């Protein structure tokens, strides 16, 4: 493992910067939030209890992740929806709070001596691939956290993430990451149509599992609901970490997160999918509502389709009798 290159995080709003600087050295993760149990405590009303996280990679670089916060996490003025690599001089924004990231140049690892050194041969690879992304997010999670408390919600999330992981794996998907109360899963392979159907089945299964949690967790104040988004397109995919974990980067991911946000705005939209994914369905216009919206950075309108989970279940049942939509994870 390369030697760690320390970094610092400085609160720009503070007059006495000496008392508001944190050294990022010694740990692999640093949580930012309003509660004192976080590594970097920001006691402001616009900061969520567990707002964001900074992660150190083995190569010494740091990534910034949002943990499903209410007000979002911004990097140099732009809201992030997926992990973003931090560079020296970057400004992290949380509400009206600004934090300056500083890190000296990361030393370059010397070139390996030619020869059959297996440690040096297992370098990361990145390749272009058509993938299907599924995002599922628990609605009203911030309200739930404020009602029930962090410790209780943390235990609930452990149960939820365990069940969701089993459901994704059962439908031949890969859990890319959990971000707070959301999961990002992906399907890759030559059979694009089957990948999309597997992702849709997984969304139904996660919704059923989540809504049934109240039966197993009587202390839940209400039945939980999720919103889901599905998008298909080309992405850069590879095992950029030596532990073999995959990272997916591309417009397909960014659009998927934007699509999921739309499920909070309309009651009849439990799941929204991009037009490229819908093109692989049988007569999607019969079951799905078609609409378009503008996305910052894109010249034309983005085409999307959405419906309720009830209509999606009906569609899956009629389009292929072999598709099971009432899956639940094994205990």
C-alpha positions, 0 to 999 in steps of 0.5 A: 500500500502506498504511503498516505499523503495527509490532507486537511479540511478547513472551515472557511466561514470561521474567523479562527481557522486554526480551531476549525481545521481537521487533519485527514490522516490515519483513517480511511473514512471521515464522516461529516454531520451535525451530531457529535459522533461524526468525525467532522462535526458541523453543528448547523441546522442546514447540516444533516445528522450524517451528511457526507463522507470523505473516503481515502483510496489506497492510492492516497486520493480522497473521494467525497460522498453524499450520505442521502442528505436533505440539502445535498453536498456540493463540490465547487458549486455543483451538487454531487450525486455520485462519489467525486474525487477531491483535488487540492483547493476544492471547495465543499459546500453544505448549505452556507458552510464552506470547507476547503480541501488541501492536499499536497501532491501525491507521490508517484509510485516508482515504475516496477522492475520488469519481471513477473511481479504479480502485485504489480501485474494486478493493475486496475482496468477500465473498460467501456460497457453498456450497463443498466443502473438501478437506484432505490431510495427510501422516501422521508428518511430524514423525517424518520431519522429525526423521529426515531433517532440515529442509533435506531435508524442505523440498526434499521439500515443494517437490516435493510441493506442486508435484505436489499443486497440479497435481492440484488444478488438473487436477480443477478445484479451487483450492488455498486454502493449504498449511499445513506438510505439509497442503493445503487445496483448495476447489471452488465452483460450482452443480454441487455433486455434481460438485464433491464427486466431483472432490474425491474424485478429487483425494484419490485422486490425491494419495494415489497421488502421495504413496505413489509418492514413494518411487520417485522419492525413494529416500532416503525412509525409508518410503512416505508416506501421507496422511489426507484430509477432505472437507466441504461447506457454506456459507462466506464467500468473497472476495478480501480481498487486493488480489492477488486471493487468496481467503480462505474462512471458516466452520464448514465449514472448521473441521469439515473440519480436525477430520474430517481429525484422525480419520484418524490415530485409526483404521487403516481411515479414510483419508478422512472426509467430513461428512454433507452431502457424503455426502448427494450420493453414491450409496448411501454406506452401502454403501462408507462407514462411518457414525459420529457424534462430538461437536464443541465448540461444537455442540449435536448430534452431527456425522454423518460417513462414512469409508472406506479409499482402496481402497474409495473407488477402488472406489466411484468406479469403480462410480458413474461409469465416466468418473471416472479415479482413478489420476491423476498430476501431469505432470513 
